[in-house]
């Protein structure tokens, strides 16, 4: 009996959906930071995980690549969930739930591991916008995965 983990190109569909959604939420939070509504953007959070982040070219480029990589990772996970665990019904609602779960995992369990400043947890407005961006990521990733045609692997 042959076990087939990937049946309808989950990896490719998830990688595309996750990377596109990651770019959208990066632009969303970056815009809110430029407007003065949020104190930290995705580039800060991605960069802070591996270095003392500064807004100069090389750290910003590295942080963007890290952010896209994490978006791809979660996109692939979401794609596999949609083909192996979930039904097709209510995919946007499920995407919102997954986005919320990733938020609590990321900013709850991994906050210290990723070297986020403790003051971030006390900044309710920024945390709210980060939460909204996770909801946007989950819903958008689910929508894009459903729009990309599933091709049977042979």
Secondary structure, 3 states (H helix, E strand, C coil): CCCCCCCCCHHHHHHHHHHHHHHHHHHHHHHHHHCCCCCCCHHHHHHHCCCCCCCCHHHHHHHHHHHHHHHHHHHHHHHHHHHHCCCCCCHHHHHHHHHHHHHHHHHHHCCCCCCCCHHHHHCHHHHHHHHHHHHHHHHHHHHHHHHCCCCCCC
